[in-house]
Amino acid sequence: MGWVKPGPGAANKAAPVYPAPPLDPSEADQYEYKGVPDMIYPLWEFSQPVDISVYITEHPGGLNLADPAVIQQNRVFHTENYKMDDTSEDRGVSTTVKFSDQVQHNGTLWAVIYVHKHGITDHDASNSFAQYKLLTRFMPKKKIAKVKKLLGGNKEEEVEEEVEPESHTEGPTVATYWHPNVTINIVGNTGPQQYPSMHPAMRQHYSLERNGARDQYGKNSWFYPVVFVNDFWLLKEHMMPINETVKTQDLHINVYNIPNWKYNIYASMDQAFKIQAQQNNAQGAELEEVKRILIDTNIYLLSTTVIVSLLHTVFEMLAFKSDISHFRNKKDNVGVSFRTILGNVIMQLIIFLYLIDNSDGTSWMILFGQGTGILIEAWKITTVVNVRVREAPGTLLGYKISFEDKHKLSETEEKTKEYDEIAFKYLMIVAVPLLLAYAGYSLVYEEHKSWYSFIITTLVGSVYAYGFLMMVPSLYINYRLKSVAHMPRKTMMYKFLNTFVDDLFAFTIKMPTLHRIATLRDDVIFFIYLYQLWSYRVDYSRVNEFGQGGDGEEDEKKETKAIEEKDESTKTEVEEEKETKAESSKEGVKQRKKRSG
């Protein structure tokens, strides 16, 4: 016999009878009601068929389910004889929800999920229960980029776009959002649970017997079937704002069973993602990206992406390491296009600013790699030339940045410098008109957030479209020198391997469209470089015509060191032999003197 904690009207109402959980008779003297039960047991048999109804209301506490008019007006889903032990159960409905004036002005809208035993219509605590879910969500208002035509636009349209007032309060502006999907999972047979020690992520979805019933010793209780409203797969990009212009929205309800282990994973990961987003003081964009990839990507492509993601990180770090090592150990500037390095710094900085300007649609992994590349390219400038700040009378600032050779250039270095100037001369003849044409078209026909955004977008568009031309001077220098011995082969291979990884990333990782298209341009340079590698073959085990050892330089150093060690050892043996002979000679002299004496 179960009993109810005394309360208003409890004396006049008989306690409902529940299945008794196993008890230890030795604890019968501990007859005290416990607010938090030690153990909880399933109240219903798992094989019990149920009827499920979903009601939409603004006031969940005042919903009178005994009134047929309320049922007619508020019920949006109803199904009968639902089998909780049948894994094939999958029921749902699609409908339209009308919003009242209150909901349109940041009001709340709830879903009341009412479950009762099949065929039983009373609302007794032993036969039915309800669970509540807030459908309207309050989140920081999405940033709406104001765009307009900087030239040739309609003035009235421009003013109309700029009417929206900016918030002068601290923190983000909160708005009401709606997601059209409601997924209701009935969790499989969970069995008895130790209620106090349950993980909070799982325990929050357990509904105890609503009258506070306990067993005959007052220490254990019962729980209804676990109804889990699964929000794990809801993405913020699918959330739609609710305002005075939104009268209705679609609602799709789906009900199906999931095993207990899957429920534990969903509940724990959902809470972990929310906590992670709160700790980072962000909206969880990276976590949202993970879920988006899991939803939108084919499982085989996803598995491949996970593997190549690791390879991308490894190749990127190896490329950075090899690039730094190559320029640190380089003895001269043969084959090095200083203008290409300087141009790469400027272009990568432009791309970085563009990615920040579109940071809502860019992964932090992309930003990190781009920022690291800028720092390395800037450092490479200091290995090629001396960067000095010189006085420049008559200029606006009075100073200028000067790039000076580190030493007197050799004949081959002078040729490299000459070829670099020639390549850039023709490059500018091609690139500048293209840049001006693109800028003019973008200014007249495209919309931009501001003049700054126009400049960055135009520059980055040119970089993405013609940026591969910056590699042309290096290829031209290779062609004129008829050699690729001066090229950092390992670095180039790591970088080009990463271009193919980027090609795959372009289909899965979220990034601006221009950045996605640009991942394909480096493939062209890669194939040209492969041709030059084949055409100007180099024996990397020998010192080349530029005094560099290629990949065999380290082996040569090791070989030289071994020879030196061998010579040292031989020298030591010779000295020891001489000392031995000298001692033997001295001993012989002593013996002769002794005999003669």
C-alpha positions in Angstrom: 0.0 0.0 0.0 1.4 3.4 -1.0 0.8 6.5 1.0 0.6 10.2 0.2 2.3 13.0 2.1 -0.4 14.7 4.2 -1.7 17.9 2.7 -4.9 19.9 2.0 -7.7 17.4 1.6 -5.5 14.4 2.1 -7.6 13.2 5.1 -10.7 13.0 2.9 -9.0 11.2 0.0 -7.9 7.6 -0.1 -4.3 7.1 -1.1 -3.9 5.4 -4.5 -2.6 1.9 -4.6 0.7 1.4 -6.5 2.8 -1.7 -7.1 5.1 -2.1 -4.1 8.8 -2.1 -4.7 11.0 -4.6 -2.9 11.7 -3.5 0.7 14.0 -4.6 3.5 11.9 -5.6 6.5 14.8 -4.7 8.9 14.2 -1.0 8.0 10.6 -1.0 9.0 11.4 1.2 12.0 12.6 4.1 9.8 9.0 5.2 9.1 9.7 8.8 8.0 8.6 10.6 4.9 11.6 11.6 2.7 11.2 14.6 0.4 13.8 13.2 -1.9 13.3 9.4 -2.4 16.1 7.0 -2.2 14.9 4.7 -5.0 12.3 5.3 -7.7 10.4 2.5 -9.6 8.4 2.5 -12.8 4.7 3.3 -12.0 3.4 1.7 -15.1 4.2 -1.6 -16.8 6.3 -0.9 -19.8 4.0 -3.0 -21.9 1.1 -0.7 -21.0 -0.4 1.0 -24.1 -1.0 4.7 -23.7 -2.8 7.6 -25.4 -0.8 10.8 -26.1 -2.2 14.3 -26.6 -0.4 17.6 -27.2 -2.0 20.9 -26.4 -0.8 24.4 -27.2 -1.5 27.1 -24.7 -0.2 30.3 -23.3 -1.2 29.4 -19.7 -0.3 25.7 -19.1 -1.4 25.8 -15.4 -4.9 26.8 -16.3 -5.6 24.3 -19.0 -9.0 22.5 -18.2 -8.9 19.2 -20.0 -12.4 18.3 -18.8 -13.8 21.0 -21.0 -14.5 19.7 -24.5 -14.2 23.3 -25.9 -10.6 23.5 -24.5 -9.7 20.2 -26.1 -11.2 21.3 -29.4 -9.4 24.7 -29.4 -6.0 23.7 -28.0 -5.3 20.1 -29.0 -2.9 19.8 -32.0 -2.0 16.1 -31.7 -3.7 13.0 -30.4 -2.9 9.3 -30.8 -4.2 6.2 -29.1 -3.0 2.8 -28.2 0.7 3.8 -28.5 3.0 0.9 -27.5 6.0 2.1 -25.5 7.7 -1.3 -26.0 7.5 -1.3 -29.8 10.6 0.2 -31.4 8.8 0.6 -34.7 6.3 3.1 -33.3 6.7 6.4 -35.1 3.7 8.8 -35.2 3.4 12.5 -36.0 1.4 15.3 -37.4 2.0 18.6 -39.2 -0.2 21.5 -38.4 -0.3 25.3 -38.3 -0.2 27.4 -35.1 -1.8 30.8 -34.9 -0.1 33.4 -32.7 -2.0 35.7 -30.5 -1.1 39.4 -30.1 0.6 38.6 -26.7 2.8 35.9 -28.3 3.8 38.3 -31.1 5.0 40.7 -28.4 7.4 38.4 -26.6 4.8 36.3 -25.0 5.2 32.6 -24.2 3.6 29.5 -25.8 3.7 26.1 -24.2 3.1 22.5 -25.3 1.3 20.4 -22.7 2.1 16.7 -23.4 -0.6 14.7 -21.7 -0.2 10.9 -21.4 -2.7 8.5 -19.9 -3.3 4.8 -19.9 -5.1 3.6 -23.0 -8.9 3.5 -22.6 -8.9 5.3 -19.2 -10.4 8.8 -19.3 -10.1 10.0 -15.7 -7.2 12.2 -14.6 -6.2 10.3 -11.5 -2.5 10.5 -10.6 -2.1 6.7 -11.0 -3.4 6.8 -14.6 -2.2 10.0 -16.2 0.5 12.7 -16.1 1.4 15.8 -18.1 4.7 17.3 -19.1 5.3 20.8 -20.2 7.6 22.2 -22.9 8.2 25.9 -23.7 8.0 26.3 -27.5 8.9 30.0 -27.7 12.6 30.5 -27.1 14.2 33.7 -26.0 17.6 34.2 -27.5 19.9 37.1 -28.4 18.6 38.8 -31.5 20.3 37.7 -34.7 22.6 40.3 -36.3 21.0 41.7 -39.4 23.5 43.1 -41.7 22.2 46.4 -43.3 23.2 46.4 -46.9 22.7 49.1 -49.6 24.1 50.2 -53.0 26.8 52.7 -52.3 26.3 54.2 -55.7 23.2 54.2 -58.0 20.9 53.1 -55.2 17.4 54.4 -54.4 17.6 57.0 -51.7 14.2 56.1 -50.3 15.2 52.4 -50.0 18.4 53.4 -48.2 16.6 55.4 -45.6 14.0 52.7 -45.1 16.7 50.2 -44.4 18.4 52.4 -41.8 15.2 53.2 -39.8 15.6 50.3 -37.4 16.8 51.8 -34.1 19.9 50.5 -32.4 19.8 49.2 -28.8 21.5 51.5 -26.3 21.2 49.0 -23.5 24.0 46.8 -22.3 24.2 43.3 -23.6 22.5 41.7 -26.6 18.8 42.4 -27.6 16.6 39.4 -26.8 14.0 38.3 -29.2 11.4 35.5 -29.4 12.1 32.6 -31.8 10.2 29.6 -33.0 11.4 26.2 -34.2 8.9 24.2 -36.3 9.9 20.8 -35.1 9.0 19.1 -31.8 10.4 15.7 -31.3 8.9 13.7 -28.4 10.9 10.5 -27.4 9.4 7.9 -25.2 12.4 6.3 -23.4 12.7 2.6 -23.2 12.5 0.5 -20.0 14.7 2.4 -17.6 14.1 0.1 -14.5 14.6 1.2 -10.9 16.9 4.2 -10.3 18.8 5.6 -7.4 17.2 9.0 -7.5 19.7 11.2 -5.5 22.8 9.9 -7.4 21.3 10.2 -10.9 23.1 12.6 -13.3 21.2 15.9 -13.3 21.0 15.8 -17.1 19.0 12.6 -17.0 17.1 13.2 -13.7 15.5 16.5 -14.9 13.3 14.5 -17.3 12.0 12.0 -14.8 8.5 12.9 -13.5 7.8 11.5 -10.0 4.2 10.5 -8.9 2.6 13.9 -8.8 0.9 13.5 -5.4 4.3 12.8 -3.7 3.4 9.2 -2.9 6.0 7.0 -1.1 6.1 3.4 -0.2 5.0 2.1 3.3 8.3 3.3 4.8 8.2 6.7 3.2 11.7 6.4 1.5 10.9 5.2 -2.1 8.7 6.5 -4.8 7.6 5.9 -8.4 8.0 7.6 -11.7 6.0 7.9 -14.9 7.3 6.8 -18.3 10.1 9.1 -19.3 9.0 11.6 -22.0 12.0 13.4 -23.4 11.4 16.4 -25.7 14.6 16.1 -27.8 16.0 19.5 -28.7 19.5 18.2 -29.5 19.1 18.4 -33.3 17.5 21.8 -33.3 19.8 24.3 -35.0 19.7 28.1 -34.3 19.9 28.8 -38.0 16.5 27.2 -38.4 14.9 29.4 -35.7 12.4 31.9 -37.0 11.7 35.2 -35.2 8.3 36.0 -33.9 7.1 39.6 -34.2 3.9 41.5 -35.0 4.2 40.6 -38.7 4.2 36.8 -38.0 0.7 35.5 -37.6 1.2 31.8 -38.0 4.0 29.2 -38.1 4.2 25.6 -39.1 4.5 22.9 -36.4 5.7 19.3 -37.0 5.2 16.9 -34.1 7.0 13.5 -34.2 6.7 10.8 -31.5 8.8 7.7 -31.4 10.6 5.4 -28.9 14.3 5.4 -28.1 16.4 3.1 -25.9 17.6 4.2 -22.5 21.3 4.4 -23.6 20.5 6.7 -26.5 18.5 8.9 -24.1 21.4 9.2 -21.7 23.7 10.3 -24.6 21.3 12.9 -25.9 20.5 14.3 -22.5 24.1 14.5 -21.3 25.5 15.9 -24.6 22.7 18.5 -24.8 23.4 19.8 -21.3 27.2 19.7 -21.9 26.8 21.8 -25.1 24.7 24.3 -23.2 27.2 24.6 -20.3 30.1 24.9 -22.8 28.4 27.7 -24.6 27.7 29.5 -21.3 31.3 29.2 -20.1 32.7 30.6 -23.3 30.2 33.5 -23.1 29.1 32.7 -26.6 26.2 31.3 -28.5 27.9 28.0 -29.1 28.6 28.6 -32.8 31.3 25.9 -33.0 29.0 23.3 -31.3 26.2 24.3 -33.6 28.6 23.7 -36.5 29.3 20.2 -35.2 25.6 19.4 -35.1 25.0 20.9 -38.5 27.6 18.7 -40.1 26.2 15.6 -38.4 22.7 16.4 -39.8 23.6 17.7 -43.3 26.5 15.5 -44.3 26.4 12.0 -45.7 27.8 9.5 -43.2 30.6 8.3 -45.5 31.6 11.8 -46.4 31.4 12.7 -42.7 33.7 9.8 -41.7 36.2 10.8 -44.4 36.0 14.4 -43.2 36.8 13.4 -39.6 40.0 11.7 -40.9 41.1 14.4 -43.2 40.4 17.0 -40.5 43.1 15.4 -38.5 45.3 15.2 -41.5 44.6 18.9 -42.3 45.8 19.9 -38.8 48.9 17.7 -39.1 49.8 18.9 -42.6 49.3 22.6 -41.6 51.5 22.3 -38.6 54.2 20.4 -40.6 54.0 23.0 -43.4 54.5 25.8 -40.8 57.4 24.0 -39.2 59.1 23.1 -42.5 58.6 26.7 -43.9 60.2 28.2 -40.8 63.0 25.7 -40.8 63.7 26.3 -44.6 64.0 30.1 -44.3 65.9 29.9 -41.0 68.6 27.7 -42.6 68.6 29.4 -46.0 72.0 30.9 -46.8 71.0 33.2 -49.7 68.0 34.7 -51.5 68.4 32.7 -54.7 65.0 31.9 -56.1 63.1 33.8 -53.4 60.5 36.3 -54.6 60.5 39.0 -52.0 57.5 40.7 -53.7 55.6 37.4 -53.5 56.2 37.2 -49.8 55.2 40.8 -49.2 52.1 40.3 -51.4 51.2 37.2 -49.5 51.2 39.1 -46.2 49.0 41.8 -47.7 46.6 39.3 -49.3 46.3 37.1 -46.2 45.7 40.1 -44.1 42.9 41.2 -46.4 41.4 37.6 -46.3 41.7 37.7 -42.5 39.8 41.0 -42.2 37.2 39.6 -44.6 36.7 36.5 -42.5 36.3 38.6 -39.4 33.8 40.9 -41.2 31.8 37.7 -42.0 32.7 36.0 -38.6 29.1 34.8 -38.1 29.6 32.4 -41.0 33.2 31.4 -40.4 34.7 28.6 -38.3 37.3 29.6 -35.7 39.6 26.9 -37.2 39.7 28.8 -40.5 40.5 32.0 -38.6 43.3 30.4 -36.6 45.0 29.0 -39.6 44.7 32.2 -41.5 46.1 34.3 -38.6 49.1 31.9 -38.1 49.9 32.1 -41.8 50.1 35.9 -41.6 52.6 35.8 -38.8 54.8 33.3 -40.5 54.8 35.3 -43.8 55.6 38.5 -42.0 58.5 36.7 -40.2 59.8 35.4 -43.6 60.2 39.0 -44.8 62.8 39.6 -42.0 64.8 36.6 -43.2 65.1 37.9 -46.7 65.7 41.6 -46.1 66.3 44.0 -43.2 63.2 46.0 -42.3 64.2 49.5 -41.2 62.3 52.7 -40.3 64.1 55.6 -42.0 63.5 59.4 -41.9 61.7 60.7 -44.9 61.5 64.5 -44.8 58.6 66.0 -46.7 56.3 63.0 -46.3 53.1 63.0 -44.2 54.5 61.0 -41.3 58.2 62.0 -41.7 59.3 58.3 -41.7 59.1 55.4 -44.1 59.6 51.7 -43.9 62.7 50.6 -45.9 63.6 47.1 -47.1 67.3 46.7 -47.4 69.4 43.7 -48.6 71.1 41.8 -45.8 74.3 41.4 -47.9 75.8 42.1 -51.3 73.8 40.1 -53.7 75.6 37.4 -55.8 75.1 37.1 -59.5 72.4 34.5 -59.2 70.6 36.5 -56.5 70.7 39.6 -58.8 69.1 37.5 -61.5 66.5 36.4 -59.1 65.7 40.0 -58.2 65.6 40.9 -61.9 63.2 38.1 -62.8 61.1 39.0 -59.8 60.7 42.6 -61.0 59.9 41.4 -64.6 57.3 39.0 -63.4 55.6 41.6 -61.2 55.7 44.2 -63.9 53.5 42.0 -66.2 51.5 40.8 -63.2 50.5 44.4 -62.4 49.6 45.1 -66.1 47.1 42.2 -65.8 45.9 42.5 -62.2 45.3 46.2 -61.8 42.7 46.6 -64.7 40.9 43.5 -63.4 40.8 44.9 -59.9 39.4 48.3 -61.1 36.8 46.6 -63.3 35.7 44.3 -60.5 35.6 47.3 -58.0 33.5 49.4 -60.4 31.0 46.6 -61.0 30.7 45.8 -57.3 30.2 49.5 -56.5 27.3 50.0 -58.9 25.5 46.7 -58.9 26.2 45.0 -55.6 25.0 45.9 -52.0 27.3 46.4 -49.1 27.1 47.1 -45.4 29.5 50.1 -45.5 32.4 51.6 -47.4 34.7 49.6 -45.3 32.9 46.4 -46.1 32.9 47.4 -49.8 36.7 47.9 -49.8 37.4 44.6 -47.9 34.9 42.6 -50.0 36.3 44.0 -53.3 39.9 43.4 -52.3 39.2 39.9 -51.1 37.2 39.2 -54.2 40.2 40.2 -56.3 42.5 38.1 -54.0 40.3 35.1 -54.4 39.9 35.5 -58.1 43.4 36.5 -59.0 45.4 35.6 -55.9 46.9 32.6 -57.5 48.7 35.0 -59.8 50.9 35.9 -56.8 52.6 32.5 -57.2 53.3 33.2 -60.9 56.6 35.2 -60.1 58.0 32.2 -58.2 57.1 29.9 -61.1 58.6 32.4 -63.5 61.8 32.5 -61.5 61.9 28.7 -61.6 61.5 28.8 -65.3 64.2 31.4 -65.9 66.7 29.7 -63.5 65.7 26.3 -64.9 65.8 24.9 -61.4 63.6 24.2 -58.4 66.5 23.3 -56.1 65.9 26.5 -54.1 62.2 25.7 -53.4 61.3 24.3 -49.9 60.1 21.0 -51.3 58.7 19.6 -48.0 56.8 22.8 -47.3 55.3 23.0 -50.8 54.2 19.3 -50.6 52.5 19.9 -47.2 50.8 23.0 -48.4 49.5 21.4 -51.6 48.3 18.3 -49.8 46.3 20.7 -47.6 44.8 22.2 -50.7 43.1 18.9 -51.5 42.0 18.6 -47.9 40.6 22.1 -48.2 38.7 21.0 -51.3 36.9 18.5 -49.2 36.4 21.0 -46.4 34.7 23.3 -48.8 31.8 21.0 -48.9 31.4 20.5 -45.1 32.9 23.3 -43.1 30.9 26.6 -43.0 32.7 29.5 -44.7 32.0 32.4 -47.0 31.3 31.4 -50.6 34.3 33.3 -52.0 36.6 31.5 -49.6 35.0 28.2 -50.6 35.6 28.8 -54.3 39.2 30.0 -53.7 40.2 26.6 -52.3 40.2 25.2 -55.8 42.6 27.8 -57.3 45.8 26.5 -55.6 45.3 23.2 -57.4 46.3 24.9 -60.6 49.5 26.1 -59.1 50.2 22.7 -57.7 50.0 21.0 -61.1 52.3 23.6 -62.6 54.8 23.1 -59.8 54.6 19.3 -60.3 55.5 19.8 -64.0 58.5 22.0 -63.0 59.5 19.4 -60.5 59.5 16.8 -63.2 61.1 19.1 -65.8 63.9 20.5 -63.6 64.8 17.3 -61.8 67.2 17.7 -58.8 69.3 15.2 -57.0 68.6 16.2 -53.5 71.3 14.0 -52.1 74.0 16.4 -53.6 74.8 20.0 -53.1 73.1 22.0 -55.8 74.4 24.9 -57.9 73.2 27.4 -55.2 75.3 25.8 -52.4 72.3 24.2 -50.8 72.1 20.5 -49.9 68.4 20.0 -50.5 67.0 17.2 -48.5 70.4 15.5 -48.4 71.9 18.4 -46.4 71.1 16.8 -43.1 72.5 13.5 -44.2 75.6 15.2 -45.4 76.0 16.9 -42.0 75.6 13.6 -40.3 78.2 12.0 -42.7 80.6 14.8 -42.1 80.2 14.5 -38.4 80.8 10.8 -38.6 84.0 11.3 -40.6 85.2 13.9 -38.1 84.6 11.5 -35.3 86.4 8.7 -37.1 89.3 11.0 -37.8 89.4 12.0 -34.2 89.4 8.4 -33.2 92.1 7.5 -35.6 94.2 10.4 -34.4 93.8 9.3 -30.8 94.9 5.7 -31.7 98.0 7.0 -33.5 99.0 9.2 -30.5 98.5 6.3 -28.2 100.7 4.1 -30.4 103.4 6.8 -30.5 103.3 7.0 -26.7 103.6 3.2 -26.4 106.6 3.2 -28.7 108.2 6.0 -26.8 107.7 4.2 -23.5 109.1 1.0 -24.9 112.2 2.9 -26.2 112.8 4.4 -22.8 112.5 1.0 -21.1 115.0 -0.4 -23.6 117.5 2.3 -22.9 117.2 1.7 -19.1 117.8 -2.1 -19.6 120.9 -1.5 -21.7 122.3 0.9 -19.1 121.7 -1.6 -16.4 123.6 -4.4 -18.3 126.5 -2.1 -19.2 126.8 -1.0 -15.6 
